[in-house]
């Protein structure tokens, strides 16, 4: 059985038993450290994320604490974390609000404006 299939089956089992997954997004299979749009889209829905501690997810958690992370490839750790969240609903709610706040601060328009502003600053720097 592949790791992806194992995580998917574990998540389905956990949801059926605990109904905890209706409040979170499990992105454990996203291994890349790129800032995938799925993180921001998920946060925009107010959904905290359970995922691997890759570079992108680590950055989101460090700046806004909008979810939880486990070590790369730690499928059992992910399943155990999700099970434990069933008894931590207030924490899920807090991280859900953090996720929505993070997304509001990183809209397309705001991000575009910051990038253009940075480009203008670089353009106007004096050569050393």
C-alpha positions as CSV (number, residue, x, y, z in Angstrom):
1,X,0.0,0.0,0.0
2,X,1.4,3.4,-0.9
3,X,1.9,6.1,1.7
4,X,-0.8,8.3,0.0
5,X,-3.3,5.5,0.1
6,X,-2.5,4.8,3.7
7,X,-3.0,8.4,4.7
8,X,-6.3,8.6,2.8
9,X,-7.6,5.4,4.4
10,X,-6.5,6.6,7.8
11,X,-8.3,9.9,7.4
12,X,-11.5,8.3,6.1
13,X,-11.5,5.9,9.1
14,X,-10.8,8.8,11.6
15,X,-13.6,10.9,10.1
16,X,-16.1,8.1,10.3
17,X,-15.2,7.4,13.9
18,X,-14.7,10.9,15.3
19,X,-16.2,13.3,12.8
20,X,-13.1,15.4,13.4
21,X,-12.0,15.9,9.8
22,X,-15.1,18.0,8.9
23,X,-13.2,20.8,10.6
24,X,-9.8,20.5,9.1
25,X,-7.9,19.9,5.9
26,X,-5.4,17.1,5.8
27,X,-2.6,18.0,3.4
28,X,-0.1,15.4,4.5
29,X,0.5,14.2,1.0
30,X,1.8,17.6,-0.2
31,X,5.5,17.0,0.3
32,X,6.9,19.9,-1.8
33,X,8.2,22.9,0.0
34,X,6.8,25.3,-2.6
35,X,4.2,27.9,-1.5
36,X,1.4,26.0,-3.1
37,X,-1.8,28.0,-3.7
38,X,-3.7,25.2,-2.0
39,X,-2.4,26.4,1.4
40,X,-3.8,29.9,0.9
41,X,-7.0,28.6,-0.6
42,X,-7.5,26.3,2.3
43,X,-6.8,29.1,4.8
44,X,-9.2,31.4,3.0
45,X,-12.0,28.9,3.8
46,X,-11.0,29.2,7.5
47,X,-9.7,25.6,7.5
48,X,-6.7,24.8,9.6
49,X,-4.2,22.5,8.0
50,X,-2.6,19.3,9.2
51,X,0.4,18.6,7.0
52,X,4.0,17.7,6.7
53,X,6.5,20.2,8.1
54,X,7.8,21.2,4.6
55,X,9.2,24.7,3.9
56,X,5.9,26.3,2.8
57,X,3.7,24.8,5.6
58,X,6.4,25.6,8.2
59,X,6.4,29.2,7.1
60,X,2.7,29.5,7.4
61,X,2.7,28.0,10.9
62,X,5.6,30.2,12.0
63,X,3.9,33.4,10.9
64,X,0.2,32.6,11.8
65,X,-0.2,29.3,13.5
66,X,-2.9,28.1,11.2
67,X,-2.6,24.4,11.7
68,X,-0.3,21.6,12.8
69,X,2.7,19.8,11.3
70,X,4.3,16.4,11.6
71,X,7.7,15.2,10.4
72,X,8.0,14.3,6.8
73,X,6.7,10.8,6.0
74,X,5.4,10.3,9.5
75,X,2.0,8.8,8.6
76,X,1.4,7.3,12.1
77,X,2.3,10.7,13.7
78,X,-0.2,12.4,11.4
79,X,-3.0,9.9,12.2
80,X,-2.2,10.2,15.9
81,X,-2.4,14.0,15.7
82,X,-5.7,14.0,13.9
83,X,-7.2,11.5,16.4
84,X,-6.0,13.8,19.3
85,X,-7.6,16.8,17.7
86,X,-11.0,15.3,18.4
87,X,-10.7,16.4,22.0
88,X,-9.2,19.8,21.2
89,X,-12.1,21.6,19.5
90,X,-11.2,25.0,21.0
91,X,-7.7,24.7,19.5
92,X,-9.2,23.8,16.1
93,X,-11.5,26.9,16.3
94,X,-8.5,29.2,17.2
95,X,-6.4,27.9,14.4
96,X,-9.4,28.2,12.0
97,X,-9.7,31.9,12.9
98,X,-5.9,32.2,12.4
99,X,-6.1,30.6,9.0
100,X,-8.9,33.0,7.8
101,X,-6.9,36.0,9.2
102,X,-3.7,34.8,7.3
103,X,-5.7,34.6,4.1
104,X,-7.2,38.1,4.5
105,X,-3.6,39.4,4.9
106,X,-2.4,37.6,1.8
107,X,-5.1,38.4,-0.9
108,X,-4.0,38.5,-4.5
109,X,-4.2,42.3,-4.6
110,X,-2.2,42.8,-1.4
111,X,0.5,40.3,-2.4
112,X,0.8,41.8,-5.9
113,X,1.1,45.3,-4.4
114,X,3.9,44.1,-2.0
115,X,5.8,42.5,-4.9
116,X,5.5,45.5,-7.1
117,X,6.7,47.8,-4.3
118,X,9.6,45.5,-3.7
119,X,10.5,45.6,-7.4
120,X,10.4,49.4,-7.4
121,X,12.7,49.5,-4.3
122,X,15.2,47.3,-6.0
123,X,15.1,49.4,-9.2
124,X,15.8,52.6,-7.2
125,X,18.8,51.2,-5.2
126,X,22.1,52.8,-5.8
127,X,24.8,50.5,-7.1
128,X,27.5,49.8,-4.6
